Amino acid sequence: VEAGTAAEAASSQNIDIEVVLRVGRIDFAQATGRPALRLGPSILTVAALSGRDLDEAAGPRAAVADPDENLLGQRLLRAGLLRPEELRQALARQCNEILRYALSLQAGRFLFLPCRDVEFPRRARDPAIGGSLSLDAEALVLAGYRSLRDRLHATREVEEAAVYMSTVTGSGPQ
Protein backbone atom coordinates (compact mmCIF):
# COMPACT_ATOMS: atom_id res chain seq x y z
CA VAL A 1 0.00 0.00 0.00
CA GLU A 2 1.41 3.34 -0.99
CA ALA A 3 -0.58 6.18 0.51
CA GLY A 4 -0.37 9.85 -0.12
CA THR A 5 -1.30 12.55 -2.55
CA ALA A 6 1.07 14.31 -4.93
CA ALA A 7 1.40 17.17 -2.40
CA GLU A 8 2.30 14.70 0.37
CA ALA A 9 4.84 13.02 -1.90
CA ALA A 10 6.53 16.38 -2.45
CA SER A 11 6.79 16.90 1.30
CA SER A 12 8.05 13.31 1.96
CA GLN A 13 4.96 12.31 3.94
CA ASN A 14 4.32 9.12 2.01
CA ILE A 15 3.39 6.01 3.90
CA ASP A 16 4.39 2.58 2.64
CA ILE A 17 2.74 -0.50 4.09
CA GLU A 18 3.77 -4.03 3.24
CA VAL A 19 1.63 -7.00 4.22
CA VAL A 20 2.87 -10.50 3.44
CA LEU A 21 0.11 -13.04 2.87
CA ARG A 22 0.72 -16.75 2.59
CA VAL A 23 -2.10 -19.21 2.00
CA GLY A 24 -4.62 -16.48 2.88
CA ARG A 25 -3.05 -15.70 6.27
CA ILE A 26 -0.98 -12.69 7.29
CA ASP A 27 2.61 -13.63 8.10
CA PHE A 28 4.09 -10.16 8.44
CA ALA A 29 3.33 -6.46 8.15
CA GLN A 30 5.47 -3.36 8.27
CA ALA A 31 4.88 0.33 7.74
CA THR A 32 7.28 3.14 6.99
CA GLY A 33 6.47 6.82 7.24
CA ARG A 34 4.21 6.46 10.28
CA PRO A 35 6.15 6.28 13.62
CA ALA A 36 3.01 5.38 15.60
CA LEU A 37 2.97 2.04 13.75
CA ARG A 38 6.43 0.99 14.92
CA LEU A 39 6.87 -2.02 17.17
CA GLY A 40 7.71 -0.09 20.36
CA PRO A 41 4.15 0.91 21.34
CA SER A 42 2.95 -2.67 20.80
CA ILE A 43 5.77 -4.05 22.95
CA LEU A 44 4.84 -1.70 25.80
CA THR A 45 1.26 -3.03 25.78
CA VAL A 46 2.23 -6.72 26.04
CA ALA A 47 5.46 -6.74 28.06
CA ALA A 48 6.42 -5.52 31.50
CA LEU A 49 8.86 -2.97 30.16
CA SER A 50 9.30 0.65 31.03
CA GLY A 51 9.62 3.30 28.37
CA ARG A 52 13.21 3.79 29.54
CA ASP A 53 14.07 0.13 28.88
CA LEU A 54 12.60 0.47 25.42
CA ASP A 55 14.49 3.72 24.75
CA GLU A 56 17.79 2.11 25.80
CA ALA A 57 17.21 -0.89 23.54
CA ALA A 58 16.14 1.38 20.68
CA GLY A 59 19.37 3.40 21.07
CA PRO A 60 22.39 3.05 18.83
CA ARG A 61 22.42 -0.14 16.83
CA ALA A 62 25.39 -2.46 16.92
CA ALA A 63 27.37 -3.19 13.79
CA VAL A 64 26.25 -6.67 12.75
CA ALA A 65 26.39 -8.51 9.44
CA ASP A 66 22.67 -9.41 9.46
CA PRO A 67 20.38 -6.34 9.59
CA ASP A 68 17.57 -8.50 11.01
CA GLU A 69 19.66 -8.90 14.18
CA ASN A 70 19.31 -5.14 14.72
CA LEU A 71 15.52 -5.26 14.81
CA LEU A 72 14.12 -3.86 18.06
CA GLY A 73 12.51 -7.16 19.05
CA GLN A 74 15.77 -9.03 18.54
CA ARG A 75 17.73 -6.52 20.63
CA LEU A 76 15.17 -6.81 23.45
CA LEU A 77 15.32 -10.62 23.29
CA ARG A 78 19.14 -10.58 23.48
CA ALA A 79 18.99 -8.19 26.45
CA GLY A 80 16.59 -10.53 28.26
CA LEU A 81 13.93 -7.79 28.43
CA LEU A 82 11.45 -9.64 26.23
CA ARG A 83 10.35 -13.26 25.90
CA PRO A 84 9.75 -14.84 22.47
CA GLU A 85 5.99 -15.19 23.12
CA GLU A 86 5.81 -11.48 24.09
CA LEU A 87 7.56 -10.56 20.85
CA ARG A 88 5.06 -12.64 18.89
CA GLN A 89 2.12 -10.97 20.70
CA ALA A 90 3.60 -7.51 20.07
CA LEU A 91 4.17 -8.28 16.39
CA ALA A 92 0.59 -9.57 16.03
CA ARG A 93 -0.70 -6.40 17.70
CA GLN A 94 1.47 -4.23 15.45
CA CYS A 95 0.21 -6.13 12.41
CA ASN A 96 -3.36 -5.48 13.54
CA GLU A 97 -2.67 -1.75 13.92
CA ILE A 98 -0.96 -1.55 10.53
CA LEU A 99 -3.86 -3.28 8.81
CA ARG A 100 -6.39 -1.09 10.62
CA TYR A 101 -4.48 2.00 9.51
CA ALA A 102 -4.31 0.75 5.90
CA LEU A 103 -8.07 0.21 5.91
CA SER A 104 -8.62 3.79 7.08
CA LEU A 105 -6.72 5.35 4.17
CA GLN A 106 -8.89 7.42 1.87
CA ALA A 107 -6.44 7.39 -1.02
CA GLY A 108 -3.52 5.27 -2.03
CA ARG A 109 -2.19 2.66 -4.36
CA PHE A 110 -2.67 -0.97 -3.46
CA LEU A 111 -0.42 -3.50 -5.20
CA PHE A 112 -0.78 -7.27 -5.02
CA LEU A 113 2.42 -8.96 -6.06
CA PRO A 114 2.81 -12.74 -6.25
CA CYS A 115 6.06 -14.12 -4.92
CA ARG A 116 7.56 -17.37 -3.73
CA ASP A 117 8.36 -18.00 -0.06
CA VAL A 118 12.07 -17.68 -0.77
CA GLU A 119 11.48 -14.11 -1.98
CA PHE A 120 9.86 -13.06 1.31
CA PRO A 121 12.11 -11.04 3.57
CA ARG A 122 13.62 -13.20 6.34
CA ARG A 123 11.69 -11.20 8.94
CA ALA A 124 8.46 -12.33 7.23
CA ARG A 125 9.23 -16.05 7.10
CA ASP A 126 11.48 -16.83 10.08
CA PRO A 127 9.53 -17.52 13.31
CA ALA A 128 12.70 -16.95 15.37
CA ILE A 129 12.64 -13.26 14.51
CA GLY A 130 8.87 -12.84 14.49
CA GLY A 131 7.88 -13.97 11.02
CA SER A 132 5.31 -16.57 10.03
CA LEU A 133 2.64 -15.04 12.27
CA SER A 134 -0.09 -16.83 10.32
CA LEU A 135 -2.79 -14.40 11.48
CA ASP A 136 -6.38 -14.77 10.32
CA ALA A 137 -6.66 -12.08 7.62
CA GLU A 138 -10.46 -12.19 7.55
CA ALA A 139 -10.75 -11.66 11.31
CA LEU A 140 -8.28 -8.76 11.24
CA VAL A 141 -10.05 -7.06 8.32
CA LEU A 142 -13.45 -7.44 10.00
CA ALA A 143 -12.09 -6.11 13.31
CA GLY A 144 -10.47 -3.21 11.45
CA TYR A 145 -13.68 -2.23 9.70
CA ARG A 146 -15.64 -2.60 12.94
CA SER A 147 -13.20 -0.24 14.65
CA LEU A 148 -13.47 2.28 11.80
CA ARG A 149 -17.28 2.11 11.90
CA ASP A 150 -17.30 2.69 15.67
CA ARG A 151 -14.90 5.63 15.36
CA LEU A 152 -17.00 7.17 12.56
CA HIS A 153 -20.17 6.70 14.61
CA ALA A 154 -18.58 8.35 17.68
CA THR A 155 -17.26 11.23 15.57
CA ARG A 156 -20.71 11.90 14.12
CA GLU A 157 -22.27 11.90 17.60
CA VAL A 158 -19.73 14.43 18.84
CA GLU A 159 -20.25 16.62 15.77
CA GLU A 160 -24.01 16.49 16.29
CA ALA A 161 -23.56 17.36 19.97
CA ALA A 162 -25.45 14.26 20.97
CA VAL A 163 -26.08 13.86 24.67
CA TYR A 164 -27.00 10.57 26.23
CA MET A 165 -28.50 10.12 29.64
CA SER A 166 -28.79 6.88 31.50
CA THR A 167 -30.66 6.25 34.66
CA VAL A 168 -29.75 3.23 36.71
CA THR A 169 -32.39 1.65 38.83
CA GLY A 170 -31.78 -0.93 41.44
CA SER A 171 -30.92 -1.41 45.06
CA GLY A 172 -27.16 -0.75 44.70
CA PRO A 173 -25.27 2.31 45.95
CA GLN A 174 -26.16 5.59 44.26
C-alpha positions in Angstrom: 0.0 0.0 0.0 1.4 3.3 -1.0 -0.6 6.2 0.5 -0.4 9.9 -0.1 -1.3 12.6 -2.6 1.1 14.3 -4.9 1.4 17.2 -2.4 2.3 14.7 0.4 4.8 13.0 -1.9 6.5 16.4 -2.4 6.8 16.9 1.3 8.0 13.3 2.0 5.0 12.3 3.9 4.3 9.1 2.0 3.4 6.0 3.9 4.4 2.6 2.6 2.7 -0.5 4.1 3.8 -4.0 3.2 1.6 -7.0 4.2 2.9 -10.5 3.4 0.1 -13.0 2.9 0.7 -16.7 2.6 -2.1 -19.2 2.0 -4.6 -16.5 2.9 -3.0 -15.7 6.3 -1.0 -12.7 7.3 2.6 -13.6 8.1 4.1 -10.2 8.4 3.3 -6.5 8.2 5.5 -3.4 8.3 4.9 0.3 7.7 7.3 3.1 7.0 6.5 6.8 7.2 4.2 6.5 10.3 6.1 6.3 13.6 3.0 5.4 15.6 3.0 2.0 13.8 6.4 1.0 14.9 6.9 -2.0 17.2 7.7 -0.1 20.4 4.2 0.9 21.3 2.9 -2.7 20.8 5.8 -4.0 22.9 4.8 -1.7 25.8 1.3 -3.0 25.8 2.2 -6.7 26.0 5.5 -6.7 28.1 6.4 -5.5 31.5 8.9 -3.0 30.2 9.3 0.7 31.0 9.6 3.3 28.4 13.2 3.8 29.5 14.1 0.1 28.9 12.6 0.5 25.4 14.5 3.7 24.7 17.8 2.1 25.8 17.2 -0.9 23.5 16.1 1.4 20.7 19.4 3.4 21.1 22.4 3.0 18.8 22.4 -0.1 16.8 25.4 -2.5 16.9 27.4 -3.2 13.8 26.3 -6.7 12.7 26.4 -8.5 9.4 22.7 -9.4 9.5 20.4 -6.3 9.6 17.6 -8.5 11.0 19.7 -8.9 14.2 19.3 -5.1 14.7 15.5 -5.3 14.8 14.1 -3.9 18.1 12.5 -7.2 19.1 15.8 -9.0 18.5 17.7 -6.5 20.6 15.2 -6.8 23.4 15.3 -10.6 23.3 19.1 -10.6 23.5 19.0 -8.2 26.4 16.6 -10.5 28.3 13.9 -7.8 28.4 11.4 -9.6 26.2 10.4 -13.3 25.9 9.7 -14.8 22.5 6.0 -15.2 23.1 5.8 -11.5 24.1 7.6 -10.6 20.8 5.1 -12.6 18.9 2.1 -11.0 20.7 3.6 -7.5 20.1 4.2 -8.3 16.4 0.6 -9.6 16.0 -0.7 -6.4 17.7 1.5 -4.2 15.4 0.2 -6.1 12.4 -3.4 -5.5 13.5 -2.7 -1.7 13.9 -1.0 -1.5 10.5 -3.9 -3.3 8.8 -6.4 -1.1 10.6 -4.5 2.0 9.5 -4.3 0.7 5.9 -8.1 0.2 5.9 -8.6 3.8 7.1 -6.7 5.4 4.2 -8.9 7.4 1.9 -6.4 7.4 -1.0 -3.5 5.3 -2.0 -2.2 2.7 -4.4 -2.7 -1.0 -3.5 -0.4 -3.5 -5.2 -0.8 -7.3 -5.0 2.4 -9.0 -6.1 2.8 -12.7 -6.2 6.1 -14.1 -4.9 7.6 -17.4 -3.7 8.4 -18.0 -0.1 12.1 -17.7 -0.8 11.5 -14.1 -2.0 9.9 -13.1 1.3 12.1 -11.0 3.6 13.6 -13.2 6.3 11.7 -11.2 8.9 8.5 -12.3 7.2 9.2 -16.0 7.1 11.5 -16.8 10.1 9.5 -17.5 13.3 12.7 -16.9 15.4 12.6 -13.3 14.5 8.9 -12.8 14.5 7.9 -14.0 11.0 5.3 -16.6 10.0 2.6 -15.0 12.3 -0.1 -16.8 10.3 -2.8 -14.4 11.5 -6.4 -14.8 10.3 -6.7 -12.1 7.6 -10.5 -12.2 7.6 -10.8 -11.7 11.3 -8.3 -8.8 11.2 -10.0 -7.1 8.3 -13.5 -7.4 10.0 -12.1 -6.1 13.3 -10.5 -3.2 11.5 -13.7 -2.2 9.7 -15.6 -2.6 12.9 -13.2 -0.2 14.7 -13.5 2.3 11.8 -17.3 2.1 11.9 -17.3 2.7 15.7 -14.9 5.6 15.4 -17.0 7.2 12.6 -20.2 6.7 14.6 -18.6 8.3 17.7 -17.3 11.2 15.6 -20.7 11.9 14.1 -22.3 11.9 17.6 -19.7 14.4 18.8 -20.2 16.6 15.8 -24.0 16.5 16.3 -23.6 17.4 20.0 -25.5 14.3 21.0 -26.1 13.9 24.7 -27.0 10.6 26.2 -28.5 10.1 29.6 -28.8 6.9 31.5 -30.7 6.2 34.7 -29.7 3.2 36.7 -32.4 1.6 38.8 -31.8 -0.9 41.4 -30.9 -1.4 45.1 -27.2 -0.8 44.7 -25.3 2.3 45.9 -26.2 5.6 44.3 
